[in-house]
Amino acid sequence: MFVDYQLDKILSRNNNWSDSSEKGDIILTIQYKGWKSFACFFSAEYCQRYLKNSYQKYNIENPEQKSFEKSYAFLYYLEHGQTYYEQAEASPLILKPILLFYGFVHLIKACILTIDPAYPETTSVLAHGVSTRKRKKQNYLFLHDEVKLQKNGLFPFMSEKLFHMKQLEGEKVIMEELLQLIPELDDLFFLLEGKRTFVHLQSFKNQLVVPESILDHYHMTENRFKEFLASKFDMEIEFPGEGLSFTLNENSLPGTAPLKYNLENNSFALPLNKGNLFNFPELLIHYLLLYNLSMIARYETEWWSELTKMMPNQDYPFIHSFLNITMQKGPYLIYQYLTE
């Protein structure tokens, strides 16, 4: 899969790019090519140089030594992650959630190593960091299921380390709300439930154009919407004139903001649900969904087997579609983070 995922980091403001291509009036620089894009990381020499630069950026002591010590761990996390994904692609559906979850975990650990050479410093960070509730055997629906965020473990650790998110302990997250934050599932929600979950943006003259119809969904005036959107980004955004067109800071990446990237149609989108998860990083969304699905595949054998064979309700198309999406999107989100 070939996709341009950065709008000149994000919108072009200089002429010092290479191998760039134009799409409309916006310059797109880095082409993502699936696992081929990770090829540079399968060199210990390159990984050491990469980690050294990262440790210097974060003012970590002894970057030369620590990058030397962690280069192979970083490389092996990525290599093992890729192996899990390749096996998942060749495996039957009943095994995919387990393989994809552990593959994603390995890739996440590689991301953590770029900013924390001491990882894992304690055993408390090795747990999953989320838990599932006791399941009701009758009338159970995955879309209505939830996971509870824990104080310790990988999820809170990576939330803080990678995205500076704290105080998530005790929150419960419903699966349908998470699925509604996957932009590639927008059409499926429309077909099965008759509702749109995203509004897709157009690009024009170095700007992203938000359709005015979003004001009705958000029940906001134009000025209120601009204030709301600006408050949800962790970087500066500008509305240069009338209307809802905006530009982003040139060093920004949309994966850590409300703006989501649809990998299937190469477009940016905003969620129509402006609830608590509005600007939840998509990397964390995929982790929570894969965690719960992997637990179901491991421990709810009867329900999981019946779902995959009988396809009794809307759980199946959503789960099946998500697994196909995350097969491609998971590594993309990791690559996006590593090349930020």
C-alpha positions in Angstrom: 0.0 0.0 0.0 1.4 3.4 -1.0 0.2 6.4 0.8 1.4 10.0 1.3 0.7 10.6 4.9 2.3 14.0 5.8 1.2 17.2 4.3 4.7 18.6 4.1 5.0 18.0 7.8 2.0 19.0 7.6 1.6 21.9 5.2 4.5 23.0 3.0 6.2 26.2 4.0 9.5 25.9 2.3 11.1 24.4 -0.8 13.6 22.1 0.8 11.8 18.8 0.1 12.9 15.7 -1.8 11.0 13.0 -3.7 7.8 15.0 -3.1 4.6 14.8 -5.1 1.7 17.3 -5.5 -1.9 16.5 -4.7 -3.9 19.5 -5.6 -2.3 22.5 -4.0 -0.8 20.6 -1.0 2.7 19.1 -1.1 2.9 15.5 0.2 6.4 14.4 1.1 6.9 11.1 2.8 5.5 8.0 1.1 4.4 5.2 3.3 4.9 1.8 1.6 3.8 -0.7 4.2 6.5 -2.8 5.7 9.0 -1.7 3.0 9.1 1.6 4.8 10.6 -0.1 7.9 13.6 -1.4 5.9 15.9 1.3 7.2 15.4 0.1 10.8 16.7 -3.4 10.0 20.2 -2.2 10.4 21.8 -2.0 13.8 24.0 0.8 12.7 21.1 2.9 11.5 19.1 2.1 14.7 21.9 3.2 16.9 22.2 6.5 15.0 18.4 6.9 15.0 18.2 6.3 18.8 21.2 8.6 19.5 19.4 11.5 17.7 16.2 10.8 19.6 18.0 10.6 23.0 19.8 13.8 22.3 16.5 15.5 21.4 15.0 14.4 24.7 18.2 15.4 26.7 18.8 11.8 27.9 22.2 11.3 29.5 24.9 9.3 27.7 23.0 9.1 24.3 26.0 7.4 22.6 26.2 4.6 25.1 22.5 4.1 25.6 21.8 4.1 21.9 24.5 1.4 21.4 23.0 -0.7 24.2 19.4 -0.4 23.0 19.8 -0.6 19.2 19.3 -4.4 19.0 16.4 -4.4 21.4 14.8 -1.7 19.2 15.5 -3.6 16.0 14.2 -6.9 17.4 10.9 -5.3 18.7 10.2 -4.1 15.1 11.3 -7.4 13.6 9.2 -9.5 15.9 6.3 -7.2 15.4 6.5 -7.6 11.7 6.7 -11.4 12.0 3.5 -11.4 14.1 1.7 -9.3 11.5 2.9 -11.5 8.6 1.6 -14.6 10.5 -1.7 -12.9 11.2 -2.2 -12.1 7.5 -1.8 -15.8 6.7 -3.8 -17.1 9.7 -7.5 -17.9 10.0 -9.8 -15.3 11.5 -10.0 -17.0 14.9 -6.2 -16.4 15.5 -5.8 -13.0 14.0 -6.7 -10.9 17.1 -4.1 -12.7 19.2 -1.3 -12.3 16.6 -2.2 -8.7 15.8 -2.3 -7.7 19.4 1.1 -9.1 20.3 2.5 -7.8 17.0 1.2 -4.3 17.9 2.6 -4.5 21.4 6.1 -5.2 20.1 5.9 -2.2 17.7 4.7 0.0 20.6 7.6 -1.1 22.7 10.0 0.0 20.0 8.3 3.4 20.1 8.8 3.6 23.9 12.5 2.8 23.5 13.0 5.9 21.4 12.2 8.1 24.4 12.9 5.8 27.4 16.1 3.7 27.1 15.5 2.3 30.6 12.3 0.5 29.5 11.2 -1.8 31.0 12.5 -0.5 34.3 10.0 -2.3 36.5 7.7 -5.3 36.2 4.7 -3.1 36.7 4.9 -1.8 33.2 4.8 -5.3 31.7 1.1 -5.9 32.4 -1.5 -4.9 29.7 -2.7 -1.9 31.7 -6.4 -2.6 30.9 -8.9 -5.2 32.0 -12.1 -6.7 30.7 -15.3 -7.1 32.7 -16.9 -10.4 33.5 -18.9 -11.4 30.5 -22.6 -12.2 30.4 -23.0 -15.4 28.4 -26.5 -14.5 27.1 -27.1 -11.6 24.8 -23.5 -10.5 24.9 -22.6 -7.9 22.2 -19.0 -6.9 21.5 -20.1 -3.4 20.5 -21.6 -2.9 24.0 -18.6 -4.4 25.8 -16.1 -2.2 27.6 -12.6 -2.3 29.0 -11.4 -0.6 32.2 -8.2 1.4 32.2 -5.7 0.4 35.0 -3.2 2.4 37.0 -0.2 0.3 36.0 0.8 -1.5 32.8 1.7 -0.9 29.2 -1.4 1.2 28.4 -1.0 4.0 31.0 2.7 3.9 30.5 2.6 4.4 26.8 -0.2 6.9 27.1 2.0 9.1 29.3 5.3 8.4 27.5 4.1 8.7 23.9 1.2 11.2 24.2 1.6 12.9 27.6 -1.8 11.7 28.8 -2.3 11.1 32.5 -5.1 10.3 35.0 -6.8 7.7 32.9 -7.1 5.2 35.7 -10.6 3.8 36.3 -12.2 5.0 33.1 -14.3 2.6 31.1 -14.3 2.7 27.3 -17.0 1.1 25.2 -16.1 -0.8 22.1 -18.6 0.9 19.8 -17.2 4.3 20.8 -13.7 3.2 19.9 -14.9 1.7 16.6 -16.5 5.0 15.8 -13.1 6.7 15.9 -11.7 4.5 13.2 -12.2 6.6 10.0 -12.1 3.6 7.7 -15.2 2.3 9.4 -17.3 5.3 8.5 -19.0 3.7 5.5 -19.8 0.5 7.5 -21.5 2.5 10.2 -23.5 4.3 7.6 -24.6 1.0 5.9 -25.4 -0.9 9.1 -26.6 1.9 11.5 -27.5 4.7 9.1 -25.2 7.2 10.6 -21.9 8.8 9.7 -19.1 8.8 12.2 -16.7 11.2 10.4 -16.7 14.2 8.2 -14.1 14.1 5.5 -12.0 17.2 4.8 -10.9 18.5 1.4 -7.4 20.1 0.8 -7.2 23.4 -1.0 -4.3 25.9 -1.3 -2.3 24.6 1.7 -5.5 24.4 3.8 -7.8 21.7 5.1 -11.5 22.6 4.4 -14.1 21.5 6.9 -17.6 21.2 5.4 -20.1 23.6 7.1 -22.4 20.7 7.7 -20.3 19.9 10.8 -21.8 22.8 12.6 -25.2 21.1 12.6 -23.6 17.9 14.0 -21.7 19.8 16.7 -24.6 22.2 17.4 -22.1 25.1 17.2 -21.8 28.5 15.6 -18.8 29.0 13.3 -16.9 31.0 15.9 -17.6 28.5 18.6 -16.5 25.6 16.4 -13.2 27.4 15.7 -12.6 27.9 19.4 -13.5 24.3 20.1 -11.3 22.8 17.5 -8.3 25.0 18.4 -8.6 23.9 22.0 -8.5 20.2 21.1 -5.2 20.3 19.1 -1.9 20.1 21.0 -0.3 22.4 18.3 -1.2 25.7 16.8 -3.9 25.8 14.1 -4.9 28.9 12.2 -8.2 29.9 10.5 -6.8 32.4 7.9 -10.2 33.9 6.9 -13.9 33.4 6.8 -15.2 29.8 6.6 -13.9 26.7 8.3 -10.6 26.2 6.4 -7.6 25.9 8.6 -3.8 25.3 8.5 -1.6 23.4 10.9 1.8 24.1 12.4 4.4 22.8 9.9 5.9 20.4 12.5 2.6 18.8 13.5 1.4 15.3 12.9 -2.4 14.7 12.8 -2.2 11.3 14.5 -2.0 12.9 18.0 -5.0 15.2 17.5 -8.7 15.0 16.6 -7.7 15.0 12.9 -7.6 11.4 11.7 -6.1 10.0 8.5 -8.2 7.6 6.4 -5.6 5.2 5.0 -8.0 3.7 2.4 -9.0 6.9 0.6 -6.0 9.1 1.5 -8.0 11.8 3.2 -8.2 13.6 6.6 -11.3 13.5 8.7 -12.8 14.7 11.9 -15.0 12.6 14.2 -18.6 13.6 14.5 -18.8 12.4 18.1 -17.2 15.2 20.1 -17.3 13.2 23.4 -14.5 12.3 25.8 -12.6 10.4 23.2 -12.7 13.1 20.6 -8.9 13.7 20.5 -7.9 10.2 21.7 -4.8 9.1 19.7 -5.7 6.4 17.2 -2.7 4.3 18.2 -4.3 3.9 21.7 -7.7 3.1 20.1 -6.2 0.2 18.1 -4.5 -1.1 21.3 -7.7 -1.2 23.3 -9.7 -2.9 20.5 -7.0 -5.5 19.8 -6.6 -6.2 23.5 -10.2 -6.9 24.0 -10.5 -9.0 20.9 -7.4 -11.0 21.8 -8.9 -11.7 25.2 -12.1 -12.9 23.6 -10.2 -15.1 21.1 -8.2 -16.7 23.9 -10.8 -17.1 26.7 -14.3 -16.9 25.1 -13.9 -19.8 22.8 -17.5 -20.7 22.4 -18.7 -17.2 21.7 -15.8 -16.4 19.4 -16.3 -19.6 17.4 -20.0 -19.0 17.0 -19.4 -15.4 15.9 -16.8 -16.4 13.2 -18.9 -19.3 11.9 -22.6 -18.1 12.3 -22.1 -14.3 11.8 -25.3 -13.7 13.8 -25.3 -9.9 14.1 -23.5 -6.7 13.5 -20.6 -7.7 15.7 -19.1 -9.8 13.0 -18.8 -7.2 10.1 -17.4 -4.6 12.5 -14.9 -7.0 14.0 -13.9 -8.5 10.7 -13.6 -5.1 9.1 -11.6 -3.7 11.9 -9.1 -6.6 11.9 -8.5 -6.0 8.1 -8.0 -2.3 8.7 -5.7 -2.6 11.7 -3.6 -5.1 9.7 -2.5 -2.1 7.6 -3.2 0.8 9.9 -1.3 -0.5 13.0 2.1 -0.5 11.4 1.3 2.8 9.7 0.5 4.5 13.0 3.8 3.2 14.4 5.8 4.4 11.4 4.1 7.7 11.7 5.2 8.0 15.3 8.8 6.9 14.5 9.2 9.4 11.7 7.6 12.3 13.5 
